Amino acid sequence: MRTLLIATASLATLIAAGACTADQPAPGPQPASTSAAAVDVDDFLAQHDLAGRSVTEIVEALDGTNEDRENGPYGSVLPGELILADEKQQVSLPIEDAFYLSVAPYVTGTHECYNHNLASCQGELAQQEFDVTIVGEDGQEIFDGQVTTAPNGFAGFWLPKEITATVTVEHDGRTATTEVSTGAEDPTCITTMQLA
């Protein structure tokens, strides 16, 4: 059983560290995976000035800045789960009622990504304003408005779970459209929207 717990911790560490892989620097020191000891989530959050925040607030705070890249915590958003780690430990927080989708439109340069890494993912168009619409396959408008990408070049959206939708992004007279899904196996990171 202890071996299974260690293997599970190692896998979660790899997920948290390697969500954005192509041409991306490592997010910093990796948590030790040699101990299966339980980590107190409240203590971990307090150590990183995240105590009292909801999962939504933690994701938005870490995704909205590059300040955590060297000091941590390092986070990865999976469908239904937020993994946070530092050089010593990691915790998992459930995302129960929504799906976090992080989008980085680009013109010339991008990287591969599946699960959004809050510390290492970097998009091309940082702190740029975009017009975004997200429409469900039933025609219901989920989002319609302007967003400004964070310093990491991403804009994040909390969407309903288990839907398919069309995302359209406009910037400087250029447009990109893609279809996304928000199921348990779907990507939380979209880096394939080339503006043309």
C-alpha positions as CSV (number, residue, x, y, z in Angstrom):
1,M,0.0,0.0,0.0
2,R,2.8,2.4,0.9
3,T,4.4,1.8,-2.6
4,L,1.0,2.7,-4.2
5,L,0.8,5.9,-2.2
6,I,4.4,6.9,-3.2
7,A,3.7,6.0,-6.9
8,T,0.5,8.1,-6.8
9,A,2.4,11.0,-5.2
10,S,5.1,10.7,-7.9
11,L,2.5,10.7,-10.7
12,A,0.7,13.8,-9.3
13,T,4.1,15.5,-9.0
14,L,4.8,14.8,-12.7
15,I,1.4,16.1,-13.7
16,A,1.9,19.3,-11.7
17,A,5.4,19.9,-13.0
18,G,4.9,18.9,-16.6
19,A,1.6,20.2,-17.7
20,C,3.1,22.7,-20.2
21,T,6.1,20.9,-21.7
22,A,7.3,22.2,-25.0
23,D,10.0,24.8,-24.6
24,Q,8.9,25.6,-21.1
25,P,11.2,25.9,-18.1
26,A,10.7,23.7,-15.1
27,P,8.5,25.4,-12.6
28,G,11.1,25.2,-9.8
29,P,12.0,22.7,-7.2
30,Q,9.9,19.6,-7.2
31,P,8.3,18.2,-4.1
32,A,9.9,15.2,-2.5
33,S,7.9,12.1,-3.4
34,T,9.6,9.7,-1.0
35,S,7.2,10.1,1.8
36,A,3.5,9.1,1.9
37,A,2.8,11.1,5.0
38,A,-0.4,13.1,4.9
39,V,0.0,16.8,4.3
40,D,-2.4,19.1,6.1
41,V,-4.1,21.2,3.4
42,D,-4.9,24.1,5.7
43,D,-1.2,24.3,6.9
44,F,0.0,24.2,3.3
45,L,-2.3,27.0,2.2
46,A,-1.4,29.1,5.2
47,Q,2.3,28.7,4.4
48,H,1.7,30.1,1.0
49,D,-0.7,32.9,2.0
50,L,-3.7,31.2,0.5
51,A,-5.6,30.4,3.7
52,G,-9.3,31.2,3.6
53,R,-9.5,31.3,-0.2
54,S,-11.7,29.1,-2.3
55,V,-10.3,26.9,-5.0
56,T,-11.6,29.4,-7.5
57,E,-9.8,32.3,-5.8
58,I,-6.6,30.3,-5.5
59,V,-6.6,29.4,-9.2
60,E,-7.3,33.0,-10.3
61,A,-4.6,34.4,-7.9
62,L,-1.9,32.0,-9.1
63,D,-2.9,32.3,-12.8
64,G,-3.0,36.1,-12.7
65,T,0.6,36.6,-11.8
66,N,4.1,35.2,-12.6
67,E,5.3,35.9,-9.0
68,D,4.9,32.2,-8.0
69,R,7.2,30.9,-10.7
70,E,10.3,30.9,-8.5
71,N,9.0,30.6,-5.0
72,G,5.9,28.5,-5.5
73,P,3.5,27.1,-4.9
74,Y,3.4,25.4,-8.2
75,G,-0.1,24.4,-9.4
76,S,-1.7,22.4,-12.1
77,V,-5.4,22.5,-13.0
78,L,-6.9,19.2,-14.0
79,P,-10.6,18.5,-14.6
80,G,-12.0,18.2,-11.1
81,E,-8.7,18.8,-9.2
82,L,-6.2,21.5,-8.4
83,I,-2.8,20.1,-7.4
84,L,-0.5,22.5,-5.5
85,A,3.1,21.7,-4.6
86,D,6.2,23.3,-3.2
87,E,9.7,21.9,-2.8
88,K,8.6,19.7,0.2
89,Q,5.0,18.7,-0.2
90,Q,1.9,18.7,-2.3
91,V,-1.8,18.9,-1.8
92,S,-4.9,18.2,-3.9
93,L,-8.0,20.3,-3.8
94,P,-11.3,19.2,-5.5
95,I,-12.9,21.4,-8.2
96,E,-16.4,20.1,-7.9
97,D,-18.9,22.4,-9.6
98,A,-17.0,23.9,-12.6
99,F,-14.3,23.3,-15.2
100,Y,-11.4,25.8,-15.4
101,L,-10.3,26.4,-19.0
102,S,-7.2,28.5,-19.6
103,V,-6.7,29.9,-23.1
104,A,-3.6,31.4,-24.7
105,P,-4.3,32.7,-28.2
106,Y,-1.2,33.4,-30.3
107,V,0.0,34.9,-33.6
108,T,3.4,33.3,-34.2
109,G,4.5,31.2,-31.2
110,T,2.9,28.6,-28.9
111,H,3.6,25.5,-27.0
112,E,1.9,22.1,-26.3
113,C,-0.3,21.9,-23.3
114,Y,-3.0,19.7,-21.9
115,N,-3.4,20.4,-18.2
116,H,-2.8,24.0,-17.4
117,N,0.3,24.7,-15.2
118,L,-0.1,27.8,-13.1
119,A,3.7,28.3,-12.8
120,S,5.3,27.3,-16.1
121,C,2.8,27.9,-18.9
122,Q,3.6,31.0,-20.8
123,G,1.6,32.3,-23.8
124,E,2.8,34.8,-26.4
125,L,0.3,37.6,-25.9
126,A,0.6,38.7,-22.3
127,Q,-1.5,41.5,-21.0
128,Q,-3.4,42.0,-24.2
129,E,-7.1,42.7,-24.5
130,F,-9.4,40.3,-26.3
131,D,-13.0,40.0,-27.2
132,V,-14.2,36.5,-26.3
133,T,-17.4,34.6,-26.8
134,I,-18.2,31.1,-25.6
135,V,-21.3,29.5,-26.9
136,G,-22.6,26.1,-25.9
137,E,-23.6,23.5,-28.5
138,D,-27.2,24.2,-27.5
139,G,-26.7,27.9,-28.6
140,Q,-26.7,29.2,-25.1
141,E,-24.2,32.0,-24.5
142,I,-21.8,31.2,-21.7
143,F,-19.5,34.2,-21.9
144,D,-19.4,37.3,-24.0
145,G,-17.0,40.1,-23.1
146,Q,-13.6,41.6,-23.1
147,V,-10.7,40.0,-21.2
148,T,-7.1,40.9,-20.6
149,T,-4.6,38.1,-20.6
150,A,-2.5,37.8,-17.5
151,P,1.3,38.2,-17.5
152,N,1.5,34.5,-18.4
153,G,-0.5,35.2,-21.7
154,F,-3.5,33.2,-20.6
155,A,-7.1,34.1,-19.9
156,G,-9.1,31.7,-17.6
157,F,-12.8,30.9,-17.8
158,W,-14.9,28.9,-15.3
159,L,-17.3,26.8,-17.4
160,P,-20.0,24.3,-16.6
161,K,-18.9,20.7,-16.5
162,E,-19.8,18.1,-19.2
163,I,-20.5,20.5,-22.0
164,T,-19.2,21.2,-25.5
165,A,-18.8,24.8,-26.6
166,T,-17.3,27.0,-29.2
167,V,-14.7,29.6,-28.1
168,T,-14.1,32.6,-30.4
169,V,-11.3,35.1,-29.7
170,E,-10.8,38.4,-31.5
171,H,-7.7,40.7,-31.2
172,D,-6.4,43.4,-33.5
173,G,-8.7,42.4,-36.3
174,R,-7.6,38.8,-36.1
175,T,-9.9,35.9,-35.0
176,A,-9.5,32.3,-33.8
177,T,-12.2,29.8,-33.1
178,T,-12.1,26.3,-31.5
179,E,-14.4,23.8,-30.0
180,V,-13.8,22.7,-26.4
181,S,-15.3,20.1,-24.1
182,T,-15.4,20.1,-20.3
183,G,-15.5,16.4,-19.4
184,A,-13.3,14.4,-17.0
185,E,-10.7,13.7,-19.7
186,D,-10.6,17.0,-21.5
187,P,-7.8,19.5,-21.5
188,T,-7.8,22.5,-19.2
189,C,-5.2,24.3,-21.4
190,I,-5.8,25.6,-24.9
191,T,-2.8,26.8,-26.8
192,T,-3.9,26.0,-30.3
193,M,-5.9,29.1,-31.2
194,Q,-3.8,30.9,-33.8
195,L,-5.2,34.4,-34.6
196,A,-5.5,35.0,-38.3
